[in-house]
Structure formats: structure tokens, C-alpha cells
Amino acid sequence: MNVNIAATTVENYRKLRDAGIGTYILFQETYHKESYEKLHPTGPKHNYCYHTEAMDRAMQGGIDDVGLGVLFGLELYRYEFAGLLMHAEHLEAAFGVGPHTISVPRIKRADDIDPNVFDNGIDDDTFAKIVACIRIAVPYTGMIISTRESKSVRERLLHLGISQISGASKTSVGGYAEEEPEDEKSEQFDVSDNRTLDEVVRWLMEQGYIPSFCTACYREGRTGDRFMSLCKSGQIQNCCQPNALMTLKEYLMDYASPKTREVGERLIENEMKNVASDKVRAIATERLIKIEQGERDFRF
């Protein structure tokens, strides 16, 4: 389970670590100190330094997978881009572990927010360049894009470096439990891609991608420097590819529509041929059969 909460103390981060969380995520929103303090005039988030140094305290508390992000549109994007990369560089220099993920949200319309009030918005072409440059500068990180972006924008960015994508997201409190009445909406922001998870999974497969629901690295203790060493060397592929195919198989068996399952079964059959290791391919093939028979939770 990944956790996204406000900046807190080393002691509290240690409690989260002891509880076995995955990645700790906290967006900086803006690295521009003056703008940050203007946007957070009071309250616990007002302290710029305390917020900015949260990832250092998380690392000190033993959480070695952290996720960064800025809200593009609050300040000049070049400044934010530089701040984001400097933050990643600092974490790697100080703790030997760069960010596990980097998210790239843009400011969008919400209940009390008009994005037109902010004059630092970025167009789709600039946004695409930012994603491509982050991918080049931080090649090991997982890059996340949410449903606040449209299908067309997300499809474009998948080709430029995005590696994690959400589907059927709800941004209101308790939104997954029950639908809110129209006059009581509390969404954090408007969702632009309203497709179901089944539709998103099928779309990804039709684009040639393998939708992966894998959490094996967290559960096997491959976090922090252990994950980074495998990731930077490319050896993580020996785990990621078969794990992706096995978790996709579970999804197809348990949740997918008949059409999505048909597309997925064909993709798995084709992708299994690309598993480099004969031994891994043989084991994965055997486990795929067992998943078909009702067994679950295999991982490398």
C-alpha cells in the first residue's frame, strides 16, 4: 500500500515503515519558495522548508521508496523542472536512492479553482517535452500520470516515458464507496479520462503495452538501493516481465470483460515468447496454467 500524506516527523515515518507501506508520496506542488508560502499562508503546510525536507526525514525513518511531484502551472515550468531534478539528485547523493516515482500533474479545474487564474500553464507540446526530459534525466524512476489528463494526452505521453497510469479514478472523499450527489461534490480535481478500468486495460494492450498489477518488489523486500541496483542495470526486467504477465492473467480471470480477456490472452501468449530466460519462461508458463486453474499470488 502506497501512502500519500502531509509532511510529518521521522518518528511517524518510522511508524509507517514498520507498518510495511510501499512508496511514500508527497508532491512539492511548487519549489518556488515565495509562491509556495503565498499559496499556503497558514496551517501546517505553510512551512516551506519542513515540507521540502519531508523526503529526507522519510529516508531517515527507514522509508527508502519515495515519490516526488510538482503541480505544473503554479510557477514557471523551467524553474519547477530544475527543482524537481535537483531534488532527485539530492536524494541520490544523500541517501543513495533517487525517487521511486515522479508524478507530473498539471493544474486543472476544481470546485474552487479556476486554472485560468494562473498564468504559468503549459500547453500539451511543452508538457510532452517535460515528460521526455524527465525520462532521460531520471531513467530509473517510475513516471505517473493520472486521469486528470485526457485519453489523447495520456496516449501521447506513454510513448515518451510514462510508465504508471491510473484508471477509473475517484478524487472525492469516499468516492470509491458510493457516488456523491451532484450538489455535494468534493472532488480534488475534475477527471478528464472517465473510462472504466476494463476499458483502460484493453486500450493499453491494444497499444502494445503489458498492463501490470505487480507488487512483488515491495513484498520481496526489493526496495530502495536493492531495487535501484536492479533497475539501473536492467536486471529488474527478469522479474518485471513475467510478474506483469502473471498479474495480468489474474486480472483477466477475475475481473475482465470477455472482450478484454480475449485481447489479453493473445498478448500473454505472444509476450511469453519474449521472456529471455528459458528457466523463467518455463516457470512462468507453469504458473499461468495454475492461475487458469484457480491458484493465485505467484511472483518472481
C-alpha positions in Angstrom: 0.0 0.0 0.0 1.4 3.3 -1.0 0.8 6.3 1.2 0.3 10.0 0.3 0.0 12.1 3.4 1.3 15.5 4.5 4.9 16.0 5.7 5.5 14.6 9.2 8.2 13.6 11.6 10.9 11.0 11.4 9.2 9.1 14.2 5.9 9.0 12.3 7.7 7.9 9.1 9.3 5.1 11.1 5.8 4.0 12.2 4.7 3.9 8.5 7.8 1.9 7.7 7.2 -0.6 10.5 3.6 -1.0 9.2 5.0 -2.1 5.9 4.0 0.6 3.5 5.3 0.7 -0.1 6.2 4.1 -1.5 5.6 7.3 0.4 4.4 10.0 -2.0 4.3 13.8 -1.3 4.1 16.4 -4.0 6.1 19.6 -3.6 3.4 21.5 -5.6 5.9 24.3 -6.2 9.6 24.6 -5.5 9.4 28.4 -5.7 9.5 29.4 -2.0 7.7 32.8 -2.3 4.9 31.3 -4.4 4.6 28.3 -2.0 4.2 30.5 1.0 1.7 32.7 -0.8 -0.4 29.6 -1.7 -0.1 28.2 1.8 -0.5 31.3 4.0 -1.4 29.5 7.2 -1.7 26.0 8.6 0.7 23.0 8.9 1.8 23.2 5.3 2.9 26.8 5.5 6.5 25.9 6.5 8.3 25.6 3.1 11.5 24.0 4.5 9.6 21.5 6.6 7.6 20.4 3.5 10.5 20.3 1.1 12.7 18.3 3.5 10.0 15.7 4.2 11.6 13.1 1.9 14.9 13.4 3.9 13.0 12.7 7.1 11.2 9.8 5.4 14.5 8.3 4.4 15.9 8.8 7.9 12.8 7.0 9.2 13.7 4.0 7.0 11.3 4.6 4.1 13.5 4.0 1.1 11.0 4.4 -1.7 9.6 7.9 -2.1 7.6 9.6 -4.8 8.1 13.2 -5.9 6.0 15.6 -8.0 5.2 19.2 -8.7 1.9 20.8 -9.8 2.9 22.3 -13.2 1.1 25.6 -13.8 1.7 27.2 -10.4 5.1 28.6 -11.3 7.3 28.9 -14.4 7.8 25.3 -15.6 11.5 25.6 -16.2 12.1 26.5 -12.5 9.9 23.6 -11.4 11.6 21.2 -13.7 15.0 22.2 -12.4 13.8 22.0 -8.8 12.4 18.5 -9.4 15.6 17.2 -10.9 17.7 18.8 -8.2 15.5 17.2 -5.5 16.1 13.8 -7.2 19.8 14.4 -7.4 19.9 15.4 -3.7 18.2 12.3 -2.6 20.5 10.1 -4.5 23.6 11.9 -3.3 22.5 12.0 0.4 20.9 8.5 0.7 22.0 6.6 -2.4 18.4 6.2 -3.6 16.6 8.5 -6.0 12.9 8.9 -6.3 11.0 5.6 -6.9 8.3 7.6 -8.8 7.9 11.1 -10.2 4.3 12.4 -10.9 3.6 15.1 -13.4 0.2 16.7 -12.7 -1.0 19.9 -14.3 -3.3 22.3 -12.6 -6.9 21.5 -13.5 -10.3 22.9 -12.7 -11.7 22.0 -9.3 -14.5 23.1 -7.0 -12.9 26.4 -6.0 -10.0 26.6 -8.6 -10.1 28.3 -11.9 -6.9 27.3 -13.8 -7.1 30.4 -15.9 -6.3 32.5 -12.8 -2.7 31.0 -13.0 -0.7 32.4 -15.9 2.0 29.7 -15.9 0.0 27.0 -17.5 1.7 24.8 -20.1 0.4 23.5 -23.4 0.4 19.9 -24.5 3.6 20.2 -26.5 5.6 21.7 -23.6 4.1 19.0 -21.3 5.3 16.3 -23.6 8.8 17.8 -23.6 8.9 17.9 -19.8 7.9 14.2 -19.6 10.5 13.2 -22.2 13.3 15.2 -20.5 12.5 13.7 -17.0 12.6 10.3 -18.5 16.1 11.0 -19.9 17.3 12.7 -16.8 15.9 10.1 -14.3 15.8 6.9 -16.4 15.2 4.6 -13.4 12.1 6.3 -12.0 8.5 5.3 -12.5 6.6 8.1 -14.1 3.0 8.6 -13.2 0.1 10.3 -15.0 -3.4 10.4 -13.6 -6.9 10.6 -15.0 -6.8 14.4 -14.7 -5.3 14.2 -18.3 -7.3 13.2 -21.3 -7.1 9.9 -23.2 -5.3 11.6 -26.1 -2.7 13.3 -23.9 -2.1 10.1 -21.9 -1.6 8.1 -25.1 1.0 10.5 -26.4 2.9 10.6 -23.1 3.0 6.8 -22.8 5.4 6.8 -25.8 7.6 9.4 -24.1 8.3 7.9 -20.7 5.2 7.5 -18.6 5.2 4.0 -17.0 2.3 4.1 -14.5 -1.2 5.1 -15.4 -4.4 5.2 -13.4 -7.9 4.1 -14.5 -11.4 4.7 -13.1 -10.1 7.1 -10.5 -12.2 8.9 -7.9 -10.9 12.1 -6.4 -13.6 12.8 -3.8 -13.6 11.6 -0.2 -15.1 8.1 -0.1 -15.7 8.2 -3.8 -15.0 4.6 -4.4 -17.6 3.5 -1.8 -20.6 5.4 -3.1 -21.4 8.1 -5.7 -21.8 11.6 -4.3 -24.9 13.7 -5.1 -24.3 16.4 -7.7 -24.8 19.2 -5.1 -22.3 17.7 -2.7 -19.4 17.0 -4.9 -16.0 17.2 -3.2 -13.6 16.2 -6.0 -10.0 17.3 -5.6 -10.0 18.0 -9.4 -12.0 17.2 -12.5 -11.3 13.8 -14.1 -10.7 14.1 -17.8 -10.4 10.3 -18.6 -13.6 8.7 -17.4 -13.1 5.2 -18.9 -13.6 2.1 -16.7 -10.5 0.1 -15.6 -11.5 -2.6 -18.1 -11.5 -0.1 -20.9 -8.1 1.3 -19.9 -6.6 -2.1 -19.6 -7.8 -3.2 -23.1 -6.7 0.1 -24.6 -3.2 -0.4 -23.2 -3.0 -3.9 -24.6 -4.2 -2.7 -28.0 -1.4 -0.1 -27.9 1.1 -2.9 -27.4 1.7 -2.4 -23.6 1.5 -5.0 -20.9 -0.7 -3.8 -18.0 1.0 -4.9 -14.8 -0.7 -5.2 -11.4 2.6 -6.4 -9.8 3.6 -5.6 -6.2 6.3 -8.2 -6.0 9.3 -6.0 -5.3 7.6 -4.5 -2.1 6.6 -7.9 -0.9 10.0 -9.5 -1.6 11.9 -6.6 0.0 13.3 -5.3 -3.2 13.1 -1.6 -2.2 15.5 1.3 -2.0 19.0 0.6 -3.1 18.2 -3.1 -3.7 15.5 -2.0 -6.2 17.6 0.7 -7.8 20.6 -1.5 -8.5 18.4 -4.0 -10.4 16.6 -1.2 -12.1 19.7 0.8 -13.3 21.4 -2.4 -14.5 18.3 -3.6 -16.4 18.2 -6.8 -14.4 14.8 -5.9 -13.0 13.3 -7.0 -16.3 13.9 -10.6 -15.4 11.3 -10.1 -12.6 9.1 -7.4 -14.1 8.2 -9.1 -17.4 6.9 -12.5 -16.0 5.4 -10.8 -13.0 3.5 -8.4 -15.3 2.1 -11.3 -17.4 1.1 -13.3 -14.3 -0.7 -10.5 -12.6 -2.4 -9.6 -15.9 -3.6 -13.2 -16.2 -5.1 -12.9 -12.7 -6.9 -9.7 -13.7 -8.2 -11.3 -16.9 -9.5 -14.3 -15.0 -11.1 -12.4 -12.1 -12.3 -9.1 -13.4 -12.0 -8.6 -17.2 -14.8 -8.5 -19.7 -14.9 -11.3 -22.3 -13.5 -8.9 -25.0 -10.7 -7.7 -22.8 -9.8 -11.2 -21.8 -9.6 -12.3 -25.4 -7.2 -9.4 -26.2 -5.2 -10.2 -23.0 -4.8 -13.9 -23.6 -3.5 -13.2 -27.1 -1.0 -10.7 -25.7 0.3 -13.1 -23.0 0.8 -15.8 -25.5 2.9 -13.5 -27.7 4.8 -11.9 -24.9 5.8 -15.2 -23.3 8.0 -15.8 -26.3 10.0 -12.6 -25.4 11.0 -13.8 -21.9 14.7 -14.1 -22.3 15.5 -16.8 -19.7 14.4 -20.4 -20.6 14.1 -21.2 -16.9 12.0 -18.2 -16.1 9.8 -18.8 -19.1 9.2 -22.4 -18.1 8.3 -21.5 -14.5 6.0 -18.6 -15.7 4.3 -20.9 -18.2 3.6 -23.5 -15.4 2.3 -20.7 -13.1 0.0 -19.3 -15.8 -1.6 -22.7 -16.1 -2.1 -22.8 -12.3 -3.7 -19.4 -12.4 -6.1 -20.6 -15.0 -7.0 -23.4 -12.6 -7.7 -21.0 -9.8 -4.4 -20.6 -7.9 -3.2 -17.0 -7.2 -0.3 -14.9 -6.0 2.7 -16.1 -7.8 5.8 -13.9 -8.2 9.5 -13.8 -9.0 
